């Protein structure tokens, strides 16, 4: 009950800010769309400033849309984890952290509600940007409602758990700005580059990629939204089968049967339990030492 009460307060606060500063919200979306589109078109373009290999790699609309979606997913991860790093430090410096500590709902509930509302608004704006970019470059998005919502919910829970773990470390080690930025940039890069080809990596790199909270989420979301849950039909040697016209034969395979989906579910349970437990332990330790608001 306390969580929904805090989330309602956060929703009201968010809508008040968006209504009061509507011009900032709209211009931010326009600038973000323009910058991302220019970046994508820079890769898609076959001009003299683009290498032939890079131009060929980004020559089709599907690849450009795939790259744009990965970037948007990475930006959502970048923002969620940032709520528990730079957000914590900023709240401690302006005195909000002490106020939340005196709240009867506790830090975990307050941060969970704040991250939920922030992520929801970020997903709305990001979805609009992905749709606009896909239309601009001529790509296609497959809006399969139930798989998409399920994957987004699991992705959110995964990132929240990871964010709580990082936030707990921030409560103890305080000034971790540079390391936090490196972690967030790594998640952003991994969301952009994550494909099923990671299964061809060496065992250590493959398991490390699967252990991170954004890899399998990005793979599954790209598989549903861009590929429409369609995969090539393979022969017994693992080669794609072509029809009489030379086109690769495709078949529908649900994302819920995808190997990355099982990694996503396991990661979700693991990071949620470990993250919240780590945050509570670090919070209690910091309270005991009297250094909770010291930055």
N, C-alpha and C positions, 0 to 999 in steps of 0.2 A: 504493500500500500504506500509506503514511504517513497519507493522508487517512482511510482506513477505521479505522486504529488510533486516531487522534485522535477520530473520530466515535464509536467504541465507548466510549472513555473519557468523552466528553460524555454519551452515553446513560446510562451507569451513574451518572454524577453527577446527571443530571436525575431519574432514577427514585428515587435515594436521597433527593433533596430533596423530591420529590412524596410519597414514602412517609412521610418524617419529618414533613413539614408538610402532611399530607393535609387537615387542617381548613382551612388557609388556601386550598388549591386549590379545595375544594368551595365555601367561602363566597365566594371570588372569582368563581366561575362563577355562583353564585346572584345575587350583587349585580350582575354585568354583565348577566345576563339580565333582571333586574327593571328596571334603569335603562333598558336599550334598549327593553324592552316598554312601559314607561311613556311613553317618548319617542315611540314609534310610535303608541300609542293616543291620545296627545295630539294627533297630527296626524289620525288616523283619526276621532276623535270629532267629532261635529257639535254640540258644546256651544256655549255663548255665548262662550267664551274663544277660539274658533277662527274665523277669518274664513271667510266662505262660499266664497271661491275656494280657500283652503287645504283646507277640509273636502271640497270636491268633488274636489280633486286626489288626496286620500288616502282617498277613500271606499271603494274596492274593495280586497279582500284581496291581489290580485296586485300592485297598486302599493305597498302596505305591505310586502309580502314583498320586492319589488324594492328598496325603500329600505333595508330591514334588511340584505339581502345586500350592497348597496353599502357600508353602514356597516361590516360585518364585514370585507369585503375591504380597506377603507381602514384598519381597525385592524391587520390583518396587515401591510400596507405600513408603517404607522406604527411597528410593533414591529421589523420587519426593518431599516429604515433607522436606527431608534434604537439598534440593536446596534452600529452603526458610528459613532455620534455620542456620545451620552451614555455608551454602553457603553465606548467607547475612553477617554474622559476619566476614567470611574470606575476603569478598570483601571490607568490611569497613576497615579492618585492613591493607590491602595492597593498598588502595586508589582507587580501581575500582568503588566503590559505588558512589563516588563523580563524577567520569567521566560519569557514567550512568545517574546521575541526570542532567548533563549538556547536555545530548543527547536530540535532538528535539523530539524523539519518547517517552520519559518518561520511568519511572521504570516499569510500568505495561507491556508495550509492550516488553521491553527488557527481562524481566523475563519470560513472556509468550513464547517468541521465544526460549529463552535458555532452558526452561523446556520442550518445544515441541521437540526440537532436542535431548536433553538428554534422554527423555523418549523413543523416537523412536529408538535410538541406544540401549537402555537398553532392549526394547521389542525384538529387533532382536537377541541379544545375549541370552536373557532369553528363547526365543522360541526354539533356538537351544539346549540349555541345557535341557529343558523339554523333547524335542523329544529324545535326547540321553539317558536320564534317563529312559524314558518310554520303549525304546528299550532294555535297559540293564536289567530292572526288568521284562520284558515280558508284559508290559502293552500296552494298545491301546489308541490312541488319535484320536478323530473324528474331522477332519478338515472341518467344515462347514463354508465356507468363509464369507458369508454375516452376519450371527449372530455373528460370532467371531469378525469381524471387528467392527460391531456396538457396541458390548459390550466393546471392548477395547477402542473405542472412548469415550463412556459414562464414563468408568472407569477413563480414563485420565482427562476428564473435571471435574469429581467429585474430584479427587485428587488435581488437579490444584486449584480449588476453595478453598478446605480445606487448601492447602499450602499457598495460598495468605492470608487467615485469620491468620494463624500461623505466616507468615512472617510480617504481619502488627503489630502483638503483639511484635515480635522481634525488630522491628524498634523503638518501644516505651520503652519496658522494658529491652532492650539490652541483658545482660548476662542471657540467658535462656537455657543454654546448657543442664543441667540435666533434666529439664522439657521436653525439646524438644526430648531428647533421650527416655524418658519414653513414650511420645506420639507415637514416631515412633516404639518403641518395642511393644506397645499395638496394633498398626495397623498390625504389622507383625504377632503377635500371633493370632489376630482375623482372618486374612486371612487364616492361617493354619487350625484353628479350626472351621471356619464358615461352617455350614451345615444347612439343612432345619429343624433340630431339635430345632433351636432357637425359632420356632413357639410354642414349648411346654414350653418355659420359662414363668416366671411370667410376667405380663404386663409391669412393669417398666423396667426389664432387656431386654425384647423383643423390646420395642420401643427404648431403648437406643442403642441396637445393630443395629437396622435398621437406626438409625440416623447417625451412623458413616459411613464414605465414602467408606469403603472397604468391609463391610459385604456382602451386596447383590451383589456387583460386583464379589466377590469370589464365591458365591453360583451359580450365573448364568454362570460364565466361567467354573466352574467344571461340571455343568449340561450339557453344550454343548460339551466341549472337552473330557470329560471322559465318561459320560453316554450317549452321542449321542442323547440327548433330548428324552430319553426313560424313562417311568415311569411305575411302577407296576399297573396293573388293580386291583381296589379295589371293594369289595362288599359294600352293603349299611351299613355295620357295620365298614367300614374302614380297613378291613383285606385283604391282597393280595389274589388274586384268582390263583389257580394252575391248570395246565392242567392235562391230563390223565397220563403223565409221571412224575408228581410231580414237574415240573418246574414252577416258577412264571411267569404268563402271563404278557407281557410288551406291552405298546402302545406308539405311538409317540405323544408327546405334545410339541408344539413349545415353545421355551424359551420366546417368546414375549407374551405368555399367562401365564407365570409363575408369581406368586405373587411377587417374589423378583425383577423381571424386572420392575414392576411399582414403587417399592420403589427406585430402582436405578435411574429411570428417575426423580422422585420427588427430590431425593437427589442431582442429577446433577444440576437441576435448582436452588435449594436452596443454595447449597454450592458455585456455581459459582457467583450468585448474591451477597450473603452475603460476600464471600471471597474477591472479587474484591472491593466491596464497603468499607469493613473494611480496606483493604490495602490502598486505596486512602485516607481515613479519617486519618489513622495513619501516612501516609506519609506526608500529609499536616500539621498535628499537629507537627510532628518531624521537618519539615522544618521551621515552625513558631518558634519553640523553639530553632532552631539552633543546634540540637543534632542529626542530621541525620547520620553523620559519626563518632559520638563519641561512642566508645566501650571500 
